[in-house]
């Protein structure tokens, strides 16, 4: 097999999706469960369809903005850590280049190389780009797994809206007595769809991934409805 064919084959790896995929799955699941729980409570408390739809729409907008901002802040914290580690490594390389070279040698020895070969590899890597070698091999910082706050925030915001719209549509049941159950049914379908899309994007098994999301989301709705029932605020 040629090098070009090997490179083409490697494009199928999924690790480069880890950042936005995690944010997208979390946002979609949260949009489904949070919006459904809110609308179930409102549907149980009033038969006013206009009020129910207004509450659902407000919940989707507020939740999406909250998720997007929260994801941006969270992932930015990871970026801050990466930049702080980078600055620290620059300082270490300036103060003690010999010690850093020995550290790199030990890393390669721990990965299976004998000392002579490990030292040669460490020297070559240091000659090419000492900082990159330490960030990659000492700290595990790779370009394809680097924190990307804007990408994560956008994925989270869009996926929350996409998830929230599904139970919102369920609120259009013809009679007030069936709206809560319609919301639940639509949400369950949405959770299954989220599981399937997540599994497809991640390259994992459909059954396990879908079941995990379905059970988790259903449990979240059940707990919310149960608490609401106990305090006489909501219930199906």
C-alpha positions as CSV (number, residue, x, y, z in Angstrom):
1,X,0.0,0.0,0.0
2,X,1.4,3.4,-1.0
3,X,1.9,6.3,1.4
4,X,-0.9,8.3,-0.2
5,X,-3.3,5.4,0.4
6,X,-2.2,5.1,4.0
7,X,-2.8,8.8,4.5
8,X,-6.2,8.6,2.8
9,X,-7.1,5.7,5.1
10,X,-6.0,7.7,8.2
11,X,-8.6,10.4,7.3
12,X,-11.2,8.1,8.7
13,X,-10.0,8.5,12.3
14,X,-12.5,10.2,14.5
15,X,-10.3,11.9,17.2
16,X,-10.4,15.2,15.4
17,X,-14.1,15.4,16.0
18,X,-13.9,15.0,19.7
19,X,-14.1,18.6,20.6
20,X,-17.2,19.7,18.6
21,X,-18.9,16.3,18.8
22,X,-18.9,16.3,22.7
23,X,-20.3,19.8,22.7
24,X,-22.9,18.9,20.0
25,X,-24.2,15.7,21.8
26,X,-24.3,17.5,25.1
27,X,-26.2,20.5,23.6
28,X,-28.7,18.3,21.7
29,X,-29.4,16.1,24.8
30,X,-29.7,19.1,27.0
31,X,-32.0,20.9,24.5
32,X,-34.3,17.9,24.3
33,X,-34.5,17.2,28.1
34,X,-34.5,20.7,29.4
35,X,-37.1,22.0,26.9
36,X,-39.3,18.9,27.3
37,X,-39.2,19.1,31.1
38,X,-40.1,22.8,31.0
39,X,-43.0,22.3,28.6
40,X,-44.3,19.3,30.4
41,X,-44.6,21.3,33.6
42,X,-46.3,24.2,31.8
43,X,-48.6,21.9,29.9
44,X,-49.7,20.3,33.2
45,X,-50.2,23.7,34.9
46,X,-52.3,25.3,32.1
47,X,-54.3,24.5,29.1
48,X,-53.3,27.8,27.4
49,X,-51.5,26.7,24.3
50,X,-50.2,30.2,23.5
51,X,-48.5,30.4,27.0
52,X,-47.1,26.9,26.5
53,X,-45.5,27.8,23.2
54,X,-44.2,31.1,24.5
55,X,-42.6,29.3,27.5
56,X,-41.1,26.7,25.2
57,X,-39.6,29.2,22.8
58,X,-38.2,31.3,25.6
59,X,-36.7,28.2,27.2
60,X,-35.0,27.2,23.9
61,X,-33.5,30.7,23.3
62,X,-32.3,31.1,26.9
63,X,-30.9,27.6,27.1
64,X,-29.1,27.8,23.7
65,X,-27.5,31.1,24.7
66,X,-26.5,29.7,28.1
67,X,-25.1,26.5,26.6
68,X,-23.1,28.5,24.0
69,X,-21.6,30.9,26.4
70,X,-21.0,28.2,29.0
71,X,-19.2,26.0,26.5
72,X,-17.1,28.9,25.3
73,X,-16.0,29.8,28.8
74,X,-15.3,26.2,29.7
75,X,-13.2,25.4,26.6
76,X,-11.5,28.8,26.9
77,X,-10.3,27.6,30.4
78,X,-8.7,24.6,28.7
79,X,-7.0,26.9,26.2
80,X,-5.7,29.0,29.1
81,X,-4.2,25.9,30.6
82,X,-2.6,24.9,27.3
83,X,-1.1,28.4,26.8
84,X,0.2,28.4,30.4
85,X,1.9,25.0,29.9
86,X,3.4,26.3,26.7
87,X,4.8,29.4,28.4
88,X,6.2,27.2,31.2
89,X,7.8,24.9,28.7
90,X,9.4,27.8,26.9
91,X,10.9,28.9,30.2
92,X,12.2,25.5,31.1
93,X,13.9,25.1,27.7
94,X,15.6,28.5,28.1
95,X,16.8,27.7,31.7
96,X,17.8,24.1,31.4
97,X,18.1,22.8,27.8
98,X,20.2,19.8,28.8
99,X,17.8,18.8,31.5
100,X,14.9,19.1,29.0
101,X,16.8,17.0,26.5
102,X,17.3,14.3,29.1
103,X,13.6,14.4,30.0
104,X,12.7,13.9,26.4
105,X,15.2,11.0,26.2
106,X,13.5,9.3,29.2
107,X,10.1,9.7,27.6
108,X,11.2,7.8,24.5
109,X,12.9,5.2,26.6
110,X,9.6,4.6,28.5
111,X,8.0,4.0,25.1
112,X,10.4,1.2,24.3
113,X,13.5,2.7,22.8
114,X,16.9,1.8,24.1
115,X,18.9,4.8,25.6
116,X,21.2,5.3,22.6
117,X,18.3,5.4,20.1
118,X,16.1,7.4,22.5
119,X,18.8,10.1,22.9
120,X,19.3,10.3,19.1
121,X,15.6,10.7,18.6
122,X,15.4,13.3,21.3
123,X,18.3,15.3,19.8
124,X,16.7,15.2,16.3
125,X,13.3,16.3,17.7
126,X,15.0,19.1,19.6
127,X,16.9,20.3,16.6
128,X,13.8,20.4,14.5
129,X,11.5,22.1,17.1
130,X,12.2,21.5,20.8
131,X,9.1,23.2,22.0
132,X,6.8,21.2,19.7
133,X,8.5,18.0,20.8
134,X,7.9,18.7,24.5
135,X,4.3,19.9,24.0
136,X,3.5,16.8,22.0
137,X,5.5,14.1,23.8
138,X,5.7,15.4,27.3
139,X,2.3,17.2,27.7
140,X,0.2,15.4,25.0
141,X,-0.8,18.6,23.2
142,X,-1.7,17.8,19.6
143,X,-3.1,20.1,16.9
144,X,-6.1,17.8,16.2
145,X,-7.2,17.7,19.8
146,X,-6.5,21.4,20.7
147,X,-9.2,23.2,22.5
148,X,-11.3,25.4,20.1
149,X,-13.7,27.6,22.1
150,X,-15.6,29.2,19.2
151,X,-16.2,25.9,17.4
152,X,-17.4,24.2,20.6
153,X,-19.7,27.1,21.5
154,X,-21.2,27.2,18.0
155,X,-21.7,23.4,18.0
156,X,-23.4,23.5,21.5
157,X,-25.7,26.5,20.6
158,X,-26.9,25.0,17.3
159,X,-27.4,21.5,18.7
160,X,-29.3,22.9,21.7
161,X,-31.7,24.7,19.4
162,X,-32.0,21.6,17.2
163,X,-32.8,19.4,20.2
164,X,-35.2,22.0,21.8
165,X,-37.3,22.3,18.6
166,X,-38.3,18.6,18.8
167,X,-40.3,18.7,22.1
168,X,-41.5,22.2,21.0
169,X,-43.1,20.6,17.9
170,X,-44.7,18.0,20.2
171,X,-46.6,20.7,22.0
172,X,-48.8,21.2,18.9
173,X,-51.0,18.2,19.9
174,X,-54.6,19.0,19.1
175,X,-56.0,18.7,22.7
176,X,-54.5,20.0,26.0
177,X,-54.9,16.6,27.6
178,X,-52.5,14.9,25.2
179,X,-49.8,17.7,24.9
180,X,-47.6,16.5,27.7
181,X,-47.6,12.9,26.3
182,X,-47.0,14.3,22.8
183,X,-44.0,16.2,24.1
184,X,-42.6,13.1,25.8
185,X,-43.1,11.0,22.6
186,X,-41.4,13.5,20.4
187,X,-38.5,13.9,22.9
188,X,-38.0,10.1,23.0
189,X,-37.7,10.1,19.2
190,X,-35.3,13.0,19.4
191,X,-33.1,11.2,21.9
192,X,-33.0,8.1,19.7
193,X,-32.1,10.3,16.6
194,X,-29.4,12.0,18.7
195,X,-28.0,8.6,19.7
196,X,-27.9,7.4,16.1
197,X,-26.2,10.5,14.8
198,X,-23.7,10.5,17.6
199,X,-22.8,6.9,17.0
200,X,-22.5,7.5,13.2
201,X,-20.2,10.6,13.8
202,X,-18.1,8.8,16.4
203,X,-17.9,5.5,14.5
204,X,-19.2,3.6,17.6
205,X,-21.9,1.0,17.9
206,X,-25.4,2.3,17.4
207,X,-27.1,0.2,20.1
208,X,-24.8,1.1,23.0
209,X,-24.6,4.8,22.2
210,X,-28.3,5.2,21.4
211,X,-29.3,3.3,24.6
212,X,-27.0,5.4,26.7
213,X,-28.5,8.7,25.4
214,X,-32.1,7.4,25.5
215,X,-31.9,6.1,29.1
216,X,-30.0,9.2,30.3
217,X,-32.4,11.6,28.7
218,X,-35.5,9.7,29.8
219,X,-34.2,9.5,33.4
220,X,-33.7,13.3,33.4
221,X,-37.2,13.9,32.2
222,X,-38.6,11.4,34.8
223,X,-36.8,13.0,37.7
224,X,-37.9,16.5,36.7
225,X,-41.5,15.4,36.3
226,X,-41.3,13.5,39.6
227,X,-39.9,16.5,41.5
228,X,-42.6,18.7,40.0
229,X,-45.3,16.3,41.0
230,X,-44.1,16.2,44.6
231,X,-44.3,20.0,45.0
232,X,-47.5,20.1,43.0
233,X,-46.0,22.2,40.2
234,X,-45.9,19.8,37.4
235,X,-46.9,16.3,36.4
236,X,-47.9,14.4,33.4
